[in-house]
Structures are given as structure tokens and as C-alpha cells.
Amino acid sequence: MFAYFQEVNEHDIIVIGGGLAGLSAALDLSRFGHDIAVYETTEYPHHKVCGEYISNEIMPYLGSLGIDLVEKGGVPITTFEISSSKGKSVRTALPLGGVGISRYTMDNQLYETARQKGVTFYFEKVSNVSFKDDEFKVFGRDITAKAKVVIGAYGKRSSLDKKLKRSFIENKAEWLAVKAHFAHDDFPDNHVALHSFEGGYGGLSRTETGAVNFCYLANYKMFKKHRNIDEFNDLVVSVNPNLAQFLGEAKPLFDTPLSIGQISFAPKKPVVNHVLMCGDTAGLIHPLCGNGMAMAIHGGKLASEAVHSYLSGKNGQRDMMEANYRKLWNKHFKSRIKYGRYFQRLLMHGNILDWGISTLGKSDSLLQYMIRKTHGKTVRP
């Protein structure tokens, strides 16, 4: 009787998750000649539930990686609108502006660029990660690999969180997200809108294909009172006159909307069992103006810098690398996530938001304050 021994592939760095954070980290690290592997469950290109608006704060850094979103058809966006569930709304200019682009196109561009730079991709789900004798072993369905460093960028929630015994995973998550693309000729190209409804809120912005992306976050307890997404849209989402008008005029472009459940905004740790977490895996900001996309890429940059410094001998001890990364992550993102929670509570209280838009919302300086607190400064290469 012969025992089966699975071959173990060796790399310098393994990235678990091929979304914006993971792809950015891998692409950045590839510039230094490191041997990098990325585990991703689904082959590219594919759609993801996402607001699909990204702040210009991250564009100089993306340019340094060889990524030009406008060249790929990204739509320049300059104005922001917010409305209460009763339909009262206010607009303001976005200080930095941004770009509307689908994750289908953006992720694929990052993937193709990383692949050209020599990054290895394993298209399978990771079941476990172990750390022993200063080395990681990552277990996929068919491929096991080991590396000196592992970056976790596998999204909002995964069975891997249970393996790593992360505290938030034991708590029930309250949120569900739904996304679909629509044809709508009259929606302004330069516009991103955030419209609230009872138990949730949703964003609208145009993408590179001309489609308008509508992605919303809803309280799961309220959502499950209805039979399906269409009924929830009709009876809850469309109570906001702005969303009722959009959904009444727009033509759906997906056969069925995409959805994800069990979304948690609970605090998370950026380093777990020596794995450097980035993107939604490290902490999730409430979806205000799409800054989760910019934050994910920036998080990938911070992780790549910490890892390269460690592997190149500039920061020779693992605990120093982890402490430095933890400090930088908190410096750049902790406050933004905190303010995201504050503003989310405002969006969920219709009467307060309605009053605020009618009174305080007339002050452009207050709207600019809200934007500044959920956006970051320009990220340089």
C-alpha cells in the first residue's frame, strides 16, 4: 500500500485572494523580483458585488503599477449626491473626483498585468494555512504551497476566518449586498449617488461599458421578510423616489442580480497568526462613495512595502515587520472606518438624515467634511 504525498510548490510570497488588495500587493512585489503566487477561487474576468466607483486618491499609485483606468474606459466622476428615504437630496463636488469602472474590467487588468510580470496564479480555494518553523504552508484543493510570507486578501468573510479563529466570525452578520448593471441613458456620467431607504442604502454610478452600476446594502432581517430581490426592490428600495424613478426607467443587464450575505463591519485585526491582512480582510468600511476600492489597493501597497522591506533584510525580524504594518494600517484606515460607521448610522436613521439634508445639508462645507473623513490623501508611488 502506497501513501499519497502531494507535491508542495515553493514561493517567496503567497497571496490568498485575487481581488483589488491581493492583486495590487502581488503586482507591486513583482517589481522586486520576488517569487509570488496568488490563490483565487474564480478565473478572470468575473463580476463582483461592489460599488464600482474608485477615488482618484489612488490613481498615481496605480499608474506606477502600469494601470490606467481611464485608458480602459473608466468614466471620470466629479459630483456626489446623497438623498434620504423620502427623496430629499443634496449634491456637492468631489474634492479629488474619481472613476467609475466595473470590477469585471479592473480586476482583469490587474490580473493580466501581474501575470505578465511573472506572478503565478492558482485558481482554487484555500482550505487552511499553517505557520511552523518560521514558514507558512497554504493548503488548496489540489495545490499546496509554502512561502516565507503570506498576505491575506480573501475578502469580507471566509471559512478560512474560522480556521484562523478570528473573533468576528463567530458573530451573526447583519448585512446583505446586492448588485446589478442597468442601461439608463439619462443618468449623469460624472455623477455618483448614494440613496437611502428603510434598512439600507445604495449607490449609483456609470461604468466603462456605459452601464450604470446599482449596488446596495440592506439589513438582512428586513430583507428576509420579502420573497426575493425584486419584491424587496419594489416594496422597500423604491420607497425612495429617486430609486423608484431609476428602477422604473432602467433596463436590467444581468439575468439575475449578484448578492452576498453575512457581511460584517466588526473590527478586525490587520495581522493574524503572522498573516498580513489587507483590503476587506483587514477591515471593511461602510460603502460611502466607493472608498473601499481605494482603501483595498492602498492596503495592498502597505503590505507589499512591509513584506519587501522584510525579505530584503531592511527589517530583519518578522515581529518588526508585523508591528510596522499594523501601525501603518491603523494610521491610514482606522479613522476612516470609524467615520464610516458614524455616517452609516446617519444613513440608517431616515428622519435624522431627512432633517440633516433639509438644514445642515445646505452647507457645502459640512458635506465636504463628510467626504474628507471617508476619503484619504493622494497615494503616491
C-alpha angles and dihedrals in degrees: 000000000000125000117226115235116191114219113246117218117215127221138158093234134016121199116198107208131030102219126114096294096044095044092047092050092048093047092048093048092047089069090070098053097254119154103243133183127189124202112207126167099215130045118240140293104043138138122252132193101261143131089243095211117114126191120240088235088091099044099093090053093047088050090057088056092052095256119135111178096184090054087056090054099269111167117236110235123197109162135063128203129188127187138184122233088263090060100253107144144179133193136208140171118267106238095219100018123211148215132262111219135147122249086230090068101030098050091046092053091051090046095049091048093048092048090052088052091057102261112153119228127203112191101208141093121268113232100184146354126211131190120202135149091005092303136101128224118198119199120209129174094267105358127061119189138178132209145165092243135028126197117199113214102144099130140250100329137359142165084248088071088065091051089052090047094233109181099225093060092070093061125082112254116226103204142084125186127206128189136183139157122236139190109235120153098191100055107109113253094217095050137101116186132193113198124183130212134174107300097004153013138232140206131223127198137146122252135207094271092057091253120128114233116220114190123167140181118218137183105255096218090057094043095053090059086075129068099235146339094280092055092046090051092050098045104031114014094044093055083087102080092216092057092041090056093046095048091044093054103032126088116224114238098189121074087226130001120257117242140180128191139196093052111172127195092186117133115272134192118247092216122045124172088343092305113129107226122206139169117017089341089069098040138333123226119206107260101262111155093338097283092145087080094054091043092051092054092044089050089053089053093051091048093048092050092050092047095047091049089052097046093044091055097248090114101028103184126068095221090054091052091050094047092049093049092047090051094049094046092053092045094055103033115019095080093044092053090048093053089045088060091049094051092043089058088052091052091050093055103071098188093050092047091047091052092044093053091047093051119010092027089070087071108086090196091063092051089049089052091054091050094048092051093055096039128067135220121274110290111226125201 
